[in-house]
Amino acid sequence: MSTEQPTRRARAQRRRGRAFAVSFTLVLGALAVLGLAGATASVAQGPRVTDVSVDPAAAAAASGSRLIVTTTQTLADVDPSQVTVSPATPFQVDTSGRSVGVRFTLPLWDDTAYTVKIDGVASLGGGPTATITETFRTPEAHAFLLQRGGEDGDLIYRTDLGGKKAVPVFRNPHIEDFRATGSHLVVAVRTDDDEAGLIVADLDGKNQHELPLPGKGYVSNLQSADRGERIGYTFSDAHLSADGGRESRLYTASLGDPAADPVPIEVQGADPRVAEWRFVPDTDSILLLSFDGSLLLTGSGGSASATALGVALGLEGIARGSNQAVVDRPDHAAVIDLTDASEQQLVAPAQDLGGTTSVTPLPDGSTIRTAAVLDADGIPTGRTSVALVAADGATRMLTEIADTDAVMQVCVSPSARYAAVLVAPDAVSNAYDTYQLPLPERPETRVLEIADGSQVVALKGSSISWCQVPPAA
């Protein structure tokens, strides 16, 4: 047999192998060049945005929401001076890996386009910088209100601020009060057997279930934390005697664990009866005023420890996104910084408002105050003024309520854009019902723009969900 044919075949195979190896090497080289060129181009362009995360509805509903921008490169720390938010609102900045986050420390205005611009965004490895600009729009504002005494029982409805998109969401024969969290309605009711109940439902009224209560009795002063799904209330046993029974005891509960027993808030050595209380925004703390006048700062998980803050006669409130509490001392109104217990006297208004009846704090240090309007001789006219008092005392009138009407409560929207004034129109003929928390038969909630005092809408009903506490009985 001849060996010439196999030899030629072997040489041909070796030539093809060398050609393939050369071609493969050339391809790899080309890919490497392209990859290097792509990397060089990416570095030359600076960091580029690959993803943006923001929840406009959450940003308008509560403080603490964030806009997170993810880029193509690991980033050097972004300084707050590099960030501009328009319209202006307080914010914080953090940088992590390829992402930069802008945290809004106050709720944003509703139905408003916001632009976040970040200048000089740089890669951790250096190179050209980039400017990142992102825009989003918050949704229109809405609120829940309570109407009692309808043909089908009491009603909670959801509405926009035009008042033309009202939608019933919850009905019950007897609704004492309610609060709205980010995901739920919590409704205090009385049963046909005149027993207290707490019903939790989705914001559209669906998936209703009851929360366990400490016993048979009365629920009052229902509140919800601005963030999370925690609620609290005071509870009194149905039968109290000189020998015992729980009276006005404070309890909290988590809506994330609806079957869990409520947690009693008890401070060792303090009067267990609570006259007033508030959740401290953006914390797990509670500010409470006991029956003996002790002002205490404690936890919401049943902790026995507390910080004593002296004696007080009442709690005016704590602004959302703030740690500044306005309290009534025996001889003056004070502002307490709950982070360090420092205190200063509440600023006096530049304009004499007469006898102040309520103070509602805002996040920027200003307050909305109601007062009895006096005539030239200092005699009450029956009218009520609602005024904005800035942190420096500058005073601007928002509205004046006629002497035929009675002001029951002032609340502020989460973004502090609006004030809701609960009024009993024609107070003399507007009889109150006989509920545990009595309300006039014809309550009206007037929503005002704080910026100029203009009335946005007048809504039928009470207890607007912006309120952190129930109306005064």
C-alpha positions, 0 to 999 in steps of 0.5 A: 500500500502507498504511504503518499496519500495518508501523508498528503492528508496529514499535511492538509489537516495540519494546514487547516489546523494552523489556519483555524488557530490563526483565525481563532486568535484573530477573532479573540484579538478583535473581540478583545479590541472591541471590548477594550474599546467599549470599556474605554468608551464607557469610561470616556462617557462617564457613568450612565444610568441603567435603572431608576427606582421611585414610588411617587405615590409613597413619596407623597404619602409619607416621609422617607421615600427614595429615588435610586439611580443605578449606573454602569460604574461603581461611584465615588460618594455623591455629596448633597451639594451636588444634588438639586431637587425642584421644587425644593424639598429637604433630602439626604443622599447616600452612595452604594456601589453603582447606585446613588439614592436621594431620600426625601425627608418630608412627604412631597406635594401631590400632583407635582412634577419633581426634578432631581439633578445630580451634577459631577457624578464620578466613577470611583476609578476616576475619569469623566463625570456625568450629570444625571437628571430624573423627573417624576410626577406625584399623583393627585391627593386623596383622603378618607372621611367618615359620615355617620347616620346614613340609611345604610349605617355609618360610612367611610369614603375615599375622595379626591380634593375636587370632591367629585370622585367620592367612593364608598369603601367601608360601612358599619352600623356604628363607627366610632373612629378610624385611621388609615395606614399605608395599606389598611383602614383600621376602624373602631366600631361598637357591636350590636351587643355594645362591645368594642371592636377593631376591624382591619380592612384593605384601603378599598374595604376588602379583606376585613378581619378583627384584631384581638382586644385586651378584653371587653370594654371601650377603645378610644384615642385610636392612632397609627404610626406615620410609617409602618403598620403599627397602631395604638389606642387606649382601652378601658374595661367595661366595668370599673370599680374602686377595687380594680379594672383597667382605665385608659391603658395604652396598647399597641398592635402590629397589623403585620401580625393580626392574630397577636395579642395587643402590647401594653405600654407600661412605664415602671413607677408611672401612672398607668392611665394615659390621658394623651399620647402620640407616635413620634414620627420616623421612630418606634417611640411614643410620647405620652401624658399620664393622668398625673401630668407626667410627660414621658418618652418611651418605646412602642413595644412595651418597654418599661424604660422611659425618659421623663420630660417634666409636667405638662397639661396637654399635647398639641402635636408632633409634626410629620418628619419632625422630632419637635413636640409642642406641649402645654406646660402649666404656665406656657406652651413649649417646643421639646426636641425629642432627640435630646430633651432640649426645650424652648418656649413656643414663639409668640405670634407677631400679631395678637391672636387673642385666646389661642385654642389649638396649636398644630405644628408643621415640619418647618417649625411654623404652626397653625393656630386657632384663636377666639377673635376679640373685639376692640374691648377684648370681648370674644366676638364668637368668630374663630381665626385660623392663622399661620405663625412662622418659626420667627413669629411672622403671622398670616391669617388663613381664614376666619370662621363665622360666629355661627360655626364651631371649629372642632379640629385642625389637621395638616396633610402629610406634605403640609400643603393643606390644612383641613379645618373640621367645622360644625356649621350652624352649631346651635341647631347642629345637634351632636350624636350619642356616640362614645366620640360624639360628632355633630350631625352635619360636620364639614371639613374645609380644606385650605391651601396653606400657602395662601389660605384659599379654600380648595374644597368643603367636604361632608364628613369628619375625621379626615385621614390626614389627622393623627388623632381623633376630633376633640369630643 
